[in-house]
């Protein structure tokens, strides 16, 4: 199963993160941004980059994480799920991988 979140940006947001590294690390470690989604973040994540993207559109990120927290992802049906009208949606599809032994 393939799961993809997409956001269409029709606004010209030029907000930048005006927080110190210490503030960003504190924000990230508090994990409120997860919206209840219990996820193990890969250690390769650049927290400062993530914070920059997050703070440009926090409402959309919160809706996306809330969706991930409250949806049974193992049993979700394929299709498109609008999370914020046409601005943010999840697309779920399935495919059968080819046999590697061929």
FITI-458073 format. One record per residue: residue number from 1; x, y, z of N, C-alpha, C, O in turn. Coordinates in pm, whole numbers. Example, Ala and Ser with C-alpha at 12.3 -4.5 7.8 and 13.67 -1.06 7.14 Angstrom:
NODE    nr      nxx      nyy      nzz     caxx     cayy     cazz      cxx      cyy      czz      oxx      oyy      ozz
NODE     1     1319     -569      780     1230     -450      780     1320     -330      780     1424     -332      846
NODE     2     1285     -225      708     1367     -106      714     1290        3      787     1341      114      804
END
This chain:
NODE    nr      nxx      nyy      nzz     caxx     cayy     cazz      cxx      cyy      czz      oxx      oyy      ozz
NODE     1       84     -117        0        0        0        0       89      124        0      188      130       72
NODE     2       53      220      -80      126      345      -88       39      453      -27      -80      464      -57
NODE     3       98      533       60       26      640      128      101      769      103      221      779      130
NODE     4       30      871       51       96      996       20       10     1113       66     -111     1114       42
NODE     5       71     1210      131        4     1334      167       53     1441       72      172     1452       45
NODE     6      -40     1520       20       -3     1626      -72      -70     1756      -32     -183     1757       17
NODE     7        1     1862      -52      -51     1995      -24      -33     2082     -146       75     2088     -205
NODE     8     -140     2150     -182     -133     2246     -291     -129     2383     -227     -216     2418     -146
NODE     9      -32     2460     -262      -18     2591     -201      -58     2698     -301        9     2720     -402
NODE    10     -169     2764     -270     -209     2874     -355     -180     3007     -287     -210     3114     -342
NODE    11     -124     3001     -169      -87     3124     -100       63     3145     -113      140     3050     -121
NODE    12      102     3268     -114      244     3300     -124      298     3327       15      320     3441       54
NODE    13      319     3219       87      369     3231      224      519     3250      222      592     3169      164
NODE    14      564     3355      284      707     3377      291      752     3383      437      857     3439      469
NODE    15      671     3324      523      707     3321      664      838     3245      680      861     3144      615
NODE    16      920     3294      765     1042     3221      796     1044     3194      946      980     3264     1025
NODE    17     1117     3093      982     1126     3057     1122     1223     3153     1189     1341     3156     1157
NODE    18     1170     3230     1283     1257     3323     1354     1275     3275     1498     1253     3348     1594
NODE    19     1315     3151     1508     1338     3088     1637     1482     3041     1644     1545     3012     1542
NODE    20     1533     3036     1762     1669     2987     1781     1671     2835     1768     1566     2771     1776
NODE    21     1787     2779     1748     1800     2633     1743     1748     2571     1872     1683     2466     1870
NODE    22     1776     2636     1983     1729     2586     2113     1576     2583     2118     1518     2486     2166
NODE    23     1511     2688     2069     1365     2694     2068     1307     2588     1975     1207     2524     2008
NODE    24     1369     2569     1859     1322     2469     1764     1336     2329     1824     1244     2248     1814
NODE    25     1449     2300     1884     1470     2169     1946     1371     2143     2058     1321     2032     2074
NODE    26     1342     2246     2138     1243     2233     2246     1105     2205     2187     1036     2115     2233
NODE    27     1065     2284     2085      936     2263     2018      926     2121     1964      824     2054     1982
NODE    28     1031     2075     1897     1030     1943     1837     1020     1834     1944      943     1739     1930
NODE    29     1098     1847     2049     1102     1742     2153      972     1734     2234      941     1630     2291
NODE    30      897     1843     2240      768     1840     2310      664     1758     2233      567     1712     2292
NODE    31      684     1740     2105      606     1654     2017      458     1691     2006      377     1607     1968
NODE    32      421     1814     2037      282     1855     2021      244     1857     1873      127     1838     1838
NODE    33      341     1879     1787      318     1882     1643      265     1748     1592      203     1744     1486
NODE    34      288     1639     1665      243     1506     1622       91     1491     1623       37     1402     1558
NODE    35       21     1578     1698     -125     1574     1706     -177     1436     1750     -281     1390     1705
NODE    36     -101     1372     1839     -143     1241     1890      -94     1123     1808     -119     1009     1845
NODE    37      -26     1149     1698       26     1041     1615      154      992     1677      253     1065     1685
NODE    38      154      868     1722      270      810     1787      364      758     1680      347      647     1629
NODE    39      464      838     1648      554      803     1540      698      810     1589      734      896     1670
NODE    40      779      719     1538      922      723     1567      988      797     1452      988      750     1338
NODE    41     1043      912     1482     1104      996     1380     1243      943     1347     1323      913     1436
NODE    42     1271      933     1217     1402      886     1174     1507      988     1215     1486     1109     1205
NODE    43     1620      938     1261     1726     1025     1311     1788     1112     1201     1859     1207     1231
NODE    44     1762     1080     1075     1817     1161      966     1735     1288      940     1777     1373      861
NODE    45     1620     1302     1005     1536     1420      985     1611     1546     1026     1666     1554     1136
NODE    46     1612     1644      939     1670     1774      971     1561     1855     1042     1469     1905      977
NODE    47     1571     1867     1172     1467     1929     1253     1445     2075     1215     1332     2123     1212
NODE    48     1552     2145     1185     1539     2286     1148     1463     2301     1016     1377     2389     1004
NODE    49     1493     2217      918     1420     2220      791     1273     2186      813     1184     2252      759
NODE    50     1249     2082      892     1110     2043      921     1035     2159      986      922     2189      948
NODE    51     1097     2225     1083     1033     2338     1151     1003     2450     1052      897     2513     1061
NODE    52     1093     2475      959     1070     2579      859      945     2548      778      859     2634      761
NODE    53      933     2425      729      814     2385      652      689     2388      740      584     2436      698
NODE    54      701     2336      860      587     2329      951      531     2469      980      410     2490      970
NODE    55      617     2563     1015      570     2695     1055      519     2779      938      456     2882      959
NODE    56      546     2737      815      488     2806      699      339     2775      687      261     2860      646
NODE    57      300     2651      721      160     2608      709      122     2518      826       88     2402      804
NODE    58      126     2567      949       99     2481     1064      -40     2418     1065      -57     2306     1113
NODE    59     -139     2488     1015     -275     2433     1014     -280     2307      927     -341     2207      965
NODE    60     -217     2313      812     -217     2196      723     -138     2081      783     -182     1966      777
NODE    61      -22     2111      840       56     2005      904      -24     1942     1018      -24     1820     1033
NODE    62      -92     2023     1097     -171     1969     1208     -284     1881     1158     -312     1776     1217
NODE    63     -348     1920     1049     -454     1837      992     -397     1705      939     -458     1600      956
NODE    64     -281     1712      876     -218     1590      824     -182     1495      937     -211     1375      930
NODE    65     -117     1548     1041      -79     1461     1153     -200     1410     1229     -198     1297     1277
NODE    66     -305     1490     1241     -427     1446     1307     -490     1331     1229     -537     1233     1287
NODE    67     -490     1343     1096     -540     1236     1010     -461     1108     1032     -519     1000     1046
NODE    68     -329     1120     1036     -245     1002     1057     -267      941     1196     -259      820     1212
NODE    69     -296     1025     1294     -316      978     1431     -450      910     1449     -462      820     1533
NODE    70     -550      949     1373     -686      901     1397     -736      803     1291     -851      758     1298
NODE    71     -653      769     1196     -693      680     1088     -626      545     1104     -507      536     1135
NODE    72     -703      438     1081     -648      303     1085     -573      280      954     -631      234      856
NODE    73     -446      312      952     -368      308      829     -347      168      774     -321      151      655
NODE    74     -358       67      858     -343      -71      810     -466     -118      733     -457     -208      650
NODE    75     -579      -57      762     -705     -102      700     -774        7      619     -893       -6      589
NODE    76     -705      113      585     -765      222      510     -794      179      367     -716      106      307
NODE    77     -906      223      313     -940      192      174     -860      280       80     -820      391      116
NODE    78     -836      230      -39     -767      311     -138     -856      427     -177     -979      418     -169
NODE    79     -796      535     -219     -872      652     -264     -807      780     -219     -698      782     -162
NODE    80     -878      887     -246     -830     1021     -211     -912     1073      -94    -1035     1068      -97
NODE    81     -844     1124        7     -908     1176      128     -873     1324      140     -758     1360      164
NODE    82     -973     1410      123     -949     1553      136     -942     1589      284    -1034     1559      360
NODE    83     -833     1653      324     -814     1691      463     -838     1839      485     -869     1883      596
NODE    84     -822     1917      379     -844     2062      384     -889     2106      246     -818     2179      176
NODE    85    -1006     2060      207    -1055     2091       73     -955     2042      -31     -901     1932      -20
NODE    86     -931     2125     -129     -835     2091     -235     -692     2127     -195     -598     2100     -269
NODE    87     -674     2188      -78     -542     2233      -33     -454     2122       22     -332     2128       13
NODE    88     -518     2018       79     -441     1911      143     -520     1782      132     -638     1777      167
NODE    89     -455     1679       82     -524     1551       71     -427     1435       88     -306     1449       70
NODE    90     -484     1321      124     -408     1197      132     -453     1108       18     -573     1097      -10
NODE    91     -359     1048      -48     -389      958     -158     -336      819     -121     -217      803      -94
NODE    92     -425      721     -121     -388      585      -83     -411      495     -203     -520      494     -260
NODE    93     -309      418     -241     -323      326     -353     -250      196     -320     -170      189     -227
NODE    94     -279       95     -398     -216      -35     -379     -153      -78     -510     -197      -37     -618
NODE    95      -51     -158     -501        7     -219     -620       69     -350     -580      106     -372     -464
NODE    96       81     -438     -678      147     -567     -656      287     -557     -711      305     -537     -831
NODE    97      389     -570     -626      527     -562     -675      561     -682     -764      506     -791     -747
NODE    98      651     -660     -856      694     -769     -942      778     -868     -862      843     -831     -764
NODE    99      775     -990     -904      855    -1094     -839     1001    -1068     -870     1038    -1060     -987
NODE   100     1084    -1054     -768     1227    -1025     -786     1301    -1140     -853     1408    -1118     -909
NODE   101     1247    -1261     -848     1319    -1378     -900     1306    -1393    -1050     1370    -1480    -1108
NODE   102     1227    -1311    -1115     1210    -1323    -1262     1332    -1273    -1334     1336    -1276    -1457
END
